[in-house]
Amino acid sequence: MNRKFLVIALVVAAVAVGAVTLLVSNLDSLVAKLIESEGSKVTGTDVAVSGVKISLKEGSGAISGLTIASPDGFDPAHAFTLGGIRLDLDLGSLRSDPVVIDEIRVSDPQVAAQILADGSSNILVLQKHVAQFAAARGGSGKGGDGKGAQQDTKRLRIKRLVFDGGGFALDATALGDKQREVALPAFTLTDLGGTAGAAPDELAKVVLGALTREATQAIAEAGIKQKAGEVIEDKAQELLDKIGG
């Protein structure tokens, strides 16, 4: 081999190794920034995380302190606060499409909902933003086969998404009811995205739709003032019907 060519090859290899090392060493912060920037675009509000730890060797990840801010005009600083998120990745799928996540487990999910006098809710406004974002990107809105989504978007398949039991705080004082706190029951979603996978924003819409249904059920079971219950149930069903949730 030509000595000059060998030197160039070694330099290129050294640069490549350095680049990979830099990427891996900064992977956690890069993922955190991606979650915050893309999450904020999808929800239309500020999304933040306090920590991210990704282990490519073990195919696992942990996200702590994920918060989704309430839209403007609502009092709760955060509509959703997720204490911890653990991910188990299918390493063999990282280079394929869709990327497969075997399980996501969300611990201590906290929901802070507020209903205004006109019946609007911070939770439903967030869900509307997500649905509009998905529609603008050409999503199918069905959250199953992923057909119609942008072809350049990396698809995801989540085999199992577990929400451990958390808390649900409701402020319906604008409708004459008092503030209440009730338990948010644990629930599980399976095979999100289907075999073909779906765009992340489509999956976000499906997940928020499920959370809205669970929250609405918690409201109904909490025995809040009849007017408040009827208003948010009607609004929730109206939105779910529109977005195909």
C-alpha positions in Angstrom: 0.0 0.0 0.0 1.2 3.5 -0.9 2.6 5.1 2.3 0.9 8.4 1.6 -2.5 6.6 1.1 -1.9 4.7 4.3 -1.4 7.9 6.3 -4.5 9.4 4.8 -6.5 6.3 5.7 -5.3 6.3 9.3 -6.2 10.0 9.6 -9.7 9.4 8.3 -10.1 6.4 10.6 -8.9 8.4 13.6 -11.4 11.2 12.7 -14.2 8.7 12.3 -13.4 7.1 15.7 -13.2 10.5 17.3 -16.6 11.5 15.8 -18.3 8.2 17.0 -16.7 8.6 20.4 -17.9 12.2 20.6 -21.4 11.2 19.5 -21.7 8.4 22.0 -20.3 10.5 24.9 -22.9 13.2 24.1 -25.7 10.9 23.3 -27.7 11.5 26.4 -27.6 15.3 26.0 -28.5 15.0 22.3 -31.5 12.8 23.0 -32.6 15.2 25.8 -32.4 18.2 23.4 -34.3 16.2 20.7 -37.1 15.3 23.1 -37.4 18.9 24.2 -37.3 20.4 20.7 -39.4 17.9 18.9 -41.8 17.5 21.8 -42.4 21.2 21.9 -43.2 21.3 18.2 -45.7 18.4 18.5 -47.5 19.7 21.6 -47.3 23.4 20.9 -46.0 24.0 24.5 -42.8 23.7 26.3 -41.5 20.1 26.9 -38.6 19.6 29.2 -36.6 16.7 30.7 -34.3 16.7 33.7 -32.2 13.7 32.7 -31.6 11.1 30.0 -29.5 7.9 30.2 -29.1 5.8 27.1 -27.2 2.5 27.0 -26.8 1.3 23.4 -24.9 -1.8 24.7 -27.8 -2.9 26.9 -30.5 -1.6 24.6 -32.1 0.4 27.4 -32.8 3.9 28.3 -34.1 6.1 31.1 -35.8 9.5 31.0 -36.5 11.4 34.1 -38.5 14.4 34.9 -40.4 14.8 31.6 -42.9 17.7 31.8 -45.4 19.1 29.3 -46.5 22.6 30.0 -50.1 23.7 29.9 -51.1 25.9 26.9 -51.5 29.6 27.4 -54.6 30.6 29.4 -54.5 27.8 31.9 -53.2 27.9 35.4 -51.3 24.6 36.0 -47.7 25.1 35.0 -47.5 21.5 33.8 -50.4 19.5 32.3 -48.3 16.3 32.4 -45.4 15.3 34.7 -43.9 11.9 34.2 -41.6 10.9 37.0 -39.6 8.3 35.1 -39.6 6.6 31.8 -37.8 3.3 31.1 -37.3 2.0 27.6 -36.2 -1.4 26.3 -35.0 -1.3 22.7 -34.8 -3.9 20.1 -31.1 -3.3 19.1 -31.5 -5.3 15.9 -34.1 -2.8 14.6 -32.0 0.4 15.1 -30.9 0.3 11.5 -34.2 -0.7 10.1 -37.6 1.0 9.6 -39.5 0.8 11.9 -37.4 1.0 15.0 -38.9 -1.4 17.5 -39.2 -0.6 21.2 -40.1 -3.7 23.2 -41.5 -1.8 26.2 -41.8 1.7 27.6 -42.8 2.0 31.2 -44.0 5.3 32.6 -43.8 5.6 36.4 -45.8 8.0 38.5 -47.6 9.9 35.7 -49.2 13.1 37.1 -52.0 14.9 35.2 -53.1 18.4 36.2 -56.3 19.3 34.3 -58.2 22.6 34.4 -61.6 23.2 32.9 -62.6 26.8 32.1 -66.1 28.2 32.1 -66.4 27.7 28.4 -65.7 24.0 28.8 -62.2 24.1 27.3 -59.5 22.1 29.0 -55.7 22.3 28.9 -55.5 18.5 28.3 -57.9 18.7 25.3 -56.1 21.7 23.9 -52.8 19.9 24.0 -54.4 16.9 22.3 -55.8 19.2 19.6 -52.3 20.6 19.0 -50.8 17.1 18.6 -53.6 16.1 16.2 -53.1 19.3 14.1 -49.3 18.7 14.0 -49.8 15.1 12.8 -52.3 16.2 10.1 -49.9 19.0 8.9 -47.2 16.4 8.5 -49.4 14.2 6.4 -50.2 11.6 9.1 -53.0 9.2 8.6 -54.6 10.0 11.9 -55.4 6.3 12.6 -52.3 5.6 14.6 -52.3 2.0 13.4 -50.8 1.2 10.0 -49.1 4.6 9.6 -50.1 4.9 6.0 -50.1 8.5 4.7 -47.3 9.7 7.0 -44.3 11.4 5.5 -42.0 8.9 3.9 -38.8 10.5 5.3 -40.0 10.2 8.9 -38.4 7.4 10.9 -41.2 5.1 12.0 -41.6 3.5 15.4 -43.3 0.4 16.7 -43.9 0.2 20.4 -44.9 -3.3 21.5 -45.9 -2.4 25.0 -46.5 0.9 26.7 -47.2 0.7 30.4 -48.5 3.6 32.5 -48.1 2.8 36.2 -50.7 4.2 38.5 -50.3 7.9 39.1 -52.3 11.0 40.2 -54.9 13.2 38.6 -55.7 16.7 39.8 -58.7 18.5 38.5 -59.6 22.2 38.8 -63.2 22.7 37.8 -63.8 25.7 40.0 -64.8 27.8 36.9 -67.8 25.5 36.6 -68.7 25.8 40.3 -67.0 22.7 41.5 -64.0 22.4 43.9 -60.5 21.3 43.1 -60.1 17.5 43.4 -57.4 14.9 43.3 -58.1 11.4 42.3 -56.0 8.3 41.5 -55.1 7.7 37.8 -55.4 4.0 37.3 -52.6 2.0 35.6 -53.2 0.9 32.0 -51.3 -0.6 29.2 -51.3 0.0 25.4 -50.0 -2.7 23.1 -48.6 -2.8 19.5 -48.6 0.9 18.8 -47.8 1.6 15.2 -48.4 -2.0 14.1 -46.0 -4.0 12.0 -45.3 -1.1 9.7 -44.7 1.4 12.5 -45.9 4.9 12.6 -44.5 8.4 12.8 -43.7 9.7 16.3 -46.3 12.4 16.1 -49.0 9.9 15.2 -48.0 7.8 18.2 -48.1 10.8 20.4 -51.7 11.5 19.3 -52.7 7.9 20.1 -51.1 8.0 23.5 -52.6 11.4 24.5 -55.9 10.1 23.3 -55.7 7.1 25.6 -54.6 9.4 28.5 -57.6 11.7 27.8 -60.0 8.7 27.9 -58.5 7.5 31.2 -58.6 11.0 32.6 -62.2 11.5 31.5 -63.1 8.2 33.2 -61.3 9.2 36.3 -63.3 12.5 36.3 -66.6 10.6 35.9 -65.7 8.2 38.8 -64.6 11.1 41.0 -68.2 12.2 41.3 -67.5 15.9 40.4 -70.4 18.3 39.9 -72.7 17.0 37.1 -72.3 20.1 35.0 -68.5 19.8 34.9 -68.6 16.1 34.2 -71.0 16.6 31.3 -69.0 19.5 29.8 -65.6 17.8 29.7 -67.1 14.5 28.6 -68.8 16.1 25.7 -65.7 18.1 24.8 -63.5 15.1 25.0 -65.8 13.0 22.9 -66.2 15.7 20.3 -62.4 16.1 19.9 -61.8 12.3 19.9 -64.4 11.9 17.1 -62.8 14.7 15.0 -59.3 13.2 15.2 -60.2 9.6 15.0 -58.9 8.8 18.5 
